[in-house]
């Protein structure tokens, strides 16, 4: 189950959709929940993967921020966005990074039987997230504005046009965003170099998707899925692999009856552990994570460096409550 962003619509980072070569299309991304999740336009164009590579220079492997540190960075950016929008006459209420802490991602196979017993495939979590989306005060505020004010709020949050910064990502896309607007200003203040941060974050987002694709395409994954399928058939569930099971599930708004959902998820997790598929998926995930990070080391290290360097500023903002611009 994928974990949605705190205040939709749209993901919190540049949205990636596969495009035919040479086609351009504007897509919308959430402005980190700015002013009722006002959307920043990002122009996406497919480019060659070799053109997107940013080399393998550098030798230092920086540590990842902890989940608690990511919360600090998120909260500081939210504080800056709130104050920036307030300076322009718009209300904004900050949102937490993980509105439902129990939400989990299982990109390959559900392998946590305890989680499966509590949540099945997460339909209960989806309902809670939908309630959060429906009751979001920023959404209500944005919808309450007259049309002219809504347009002004979008421009204040995201800039007038999605131009100013262009980056290439490892999954073959060219993304363009504005250097203006309160969201850009908040990121610039927090991370210092807006262009470097946009490139690094876009690269790291793309690597997650590339890694998942490489794991599921690896022959070792298919080989490990065969005993998983036999285990599932023995339990009364005939699926060739976890992806086939996932395709057979009903949409989140019409989930299976609770008992059936939990029983199926528990069977999947049990078979994932007993068949060795869970171990194989973790091994392959680590393998491709290492390979991709090595190939795009410069951008990954830049992203980690900017995040770690931003932590003292973020802690100061949260600790003192001062988010006003100099």
N, C-alpha and C positions, 0 to 999 in steps of 0.2 A: 504494500500500500504506500503510495507516495504521499508525502506530507505537504499540504498546501501552505501557501504563505499566510502570514498572520492576518492581513486584511486585504482580501482580494478586491477587484478582479486582477488577475495577472500575477505572474511570478515576480519575485523581488529582484531578479537579475535579468539580463538581456534574454529574451525568448528566442530559442533556436528552432526553426522549422526547416526541413530540407527543401531547397529550392532547385528548380531547373537552372543550369548554368546560364549566367548572363541576365537573369530576371531580377528585378528590384521590386521590393514591396515594403511598405511601412508597417511595422507591427508595434503594438503598444506594450509597454512594461510598466508595472506599478512603480510609483515614485516613492518606494519604501513607505507606503501607507500615507503619503502626504495628502492632506486635504481630501479625505474620502477616497484614498487610493487613486488620486489623479494620475493619468498615464503619461509617461515620457515616450515620445516617438523615437524608435530606433530603426534605422534603415538596414535591412539585411540583404546581403548579396553573397552568393556562393562563390568561393574561390578555391584554387587547388590546394590540397593539403600540404604539398611541398612549399607552396608560397606562404602558407600560414605558419610554417615552422619557424620558431624563433631561436633555434640553435640549442647547443648544449654547453654554453660557456658557464664558467663558475664551478666551484668545487665544494662549497659549503652547503650542507643539508640543514636548513633551519628547522626548528621544531614547529609543529602545528599549534595554534592557539587552542587552549582547552575550551570545552563547551561553556564553562563559566566566563572565560575571557571573551568568547564570541557574544555572550549575552551582554557583557559590558560594552563592547563596541556597538552592538545594535542599540542598546539603550542610550548611549551617548549620541548616536546619529539621530535617533528619535527626538531627543531633547533639542538638538540643534534645529531639526526640521520644525518642531513645534514653535520654537522662538522665532525662526526665520519667517514662517508663515504669519505668525502674530504681528511681526513688524510690518507686514504688508496688509494687515487688516483682516486676516482669515483665521478661523479657529482650526485647531488640530489637536487631537488627543493621542497621546503616545500609545503604542501597542507593544506587547511582549513578543519576543522572537519565537517562543514555543507556546502558543496558547493552550495546547493540549499536550502535556509532557509525555503521555503514554504513546503518542503517535510514533510509529516506527516505519522504517523502510526495509523491505525485503526484495532487493532487485533481482535475486536469482531463485530463491525458494524460501518459503517460511520454514525456519529452523529452530524456533523458540517455542517449545510445547507449552510452557507456562503462559506466555503471552497469548498463544492461540487459544488456550482454555479460557482466558479472560475476555479476549476480544474477537475471536474467530479470525475473520479477514479485516477487521477494523470497521465494520459498518456502524458500530456504536460511536466510534471516534469520528467517523464521517458525519454522523448526525450532529455531534457536538460542534464540529467545525462549521457546519452549515448554520447552526444557531448563532455562532459567533459572527459569521458573515452577514446573516440577516439582521442581527441586532447591532451591527457596527455603528457607533455614533458618528464616525467620520463620513460614512456613506450617507447616513440620514442628513447630516449637515450639508454635504455637497449637493444632494438632490433638492434640498430646500432652497438653494440659492437661485435667483433669477438667472436666465440664460447668459446674460452679459457677465454677471459675476462668476458664473461657472467657468466661462472662457478665461476670465481674468485670473481665476484661481489656478487653472491649468498652466497658464503662461507664467505665473509667479512661481509655481512649483517646478516647472520643467524647462522654462525658457520658451521663446517664441517658436523656434524651429529645431528639429533634431539634427543639427549640424554643429561642427566644431571639432569633434573627435571621431576618428575612424580607426578601428582595430581589425586585425585578422585573427581568426581563431583556428585551432587545430582541426576542428571538424568541418572546415571548408567554408566558413561564412565570413563576410565583411559586415561589421556592425558600426553604425554611426549614431552618435548621440550629441546632445547639446552640452556646451560648456557653461551655459547660463542657467538661471533658475535656482531656487532655494535648495533643491536636492544636490545639484552640482556644488553649490557653495558649502553645504554641510559636509559632503565628502572631501572637498578640497581642504576644509579646515581640519578635518579629522585625520586624513591620510597624507596631506601635504601636496603630493603630485597627482592631480586628478587623472592626467593621461596615463601615467604608469599604473595607477590603481585600476582604471578601466580595462587596460590591456591584461593586467595580471588576473583580475577577477573573471573576465570573460574567458581567458585561457583555462583557468582552474575549473570553471563551470563546464566548459566543453570537455575537459579531460574526464570528468565523472561519467559523462555519457559515452565517450569513446571506450573507457575501461569496461563498462557494462556490456557494450556490444562485442568487445573482443573476448570477454569471458564466455559469453553464451555461444560465440562462434567457434570456440576452441574445441577440437575433437575430444579432448579429455572431459569436457563438460557433457557432451553428448554420450560418451561412454559411461560416465557416472550416472547419467539420467536413466539408463536402462535398468539397473537394479532398483532404482527408486520407483520406476513404473511397475516393475513386478511386485514390489512391496505394496504399492497402492492398489493393484488389481486384487491382491490377496485380501485387502481390507474392503473390497467392494467398490473401488473407484478406478475406472479404466481411463487413464490419461497417459499419453506418450511421454510427456515431460511437464514441468511446472508451467511453462508458457501456455501449453494446451489447456491445462486446468484453469489458468487465469482467463483465457479467452472464453471459457465456458461459463464463468461466473456471471450472474446478472449484474446490471448496473447498480452503483451504490444506492441510488434512490429507491430501488426495488430489490433489496438483498434477500438472500435465502432466509427461510425461517431460522430463528436463532439457534435451535438445537442442531439443525443440519449444517449451518455455517460453522459452528464450533467443531462439530465432529469431523467435517472435511478438513478444516485447518489443522486440527490436532493430528489427523492421519498424515497430512502432508509433512508436518514438522517431524513426526515420529519416523516416517520413512526417510526423510532427509538425513536424519542422524544415523539410523540403522543401516542405510545403504551406502553411506560415505559421501553422498552428494554434497552435504553441507561442508564437509572438510575440503572436498575438491573445489567447491565454489570459493571458499575462503583462500585457498592456496592460489588459485588462478587470479583472484581479485588482487592479492598482494603482488603477484608476479607482474601483472599489467600495470598496476599502480606504480611500481618501481620503474618499469620501462618507460612509461609515459612521462613520469616526473623527471627522469634522466634526460629524455629527449627535449623536454620543454623546461629545463632546469632554470634558465634565466628568468622566465616569467613567473614560475612557481616561487622561486626564491624572492623575487621582487614582491609578490603578493604577501608572502609570510613576513618579510622584513617590514613592509608598510603596516601590516596588522600589529605586529609586536611593538613597533615604534609608536603606534597610535594609542596603545593601552594607557600610558601615563596621562595623556591628554583626555582620554575617555573617562578615566577614573576621576580626574579633576572636575570634569563637567558634571558627572553624576554626583560626586561628593559635595560640591559647593552649590550645585543647582544653577551655576552660571552658564547660560548658553547663548548670551547675547554676543553680537558681532562687535569687533573692536571698532 
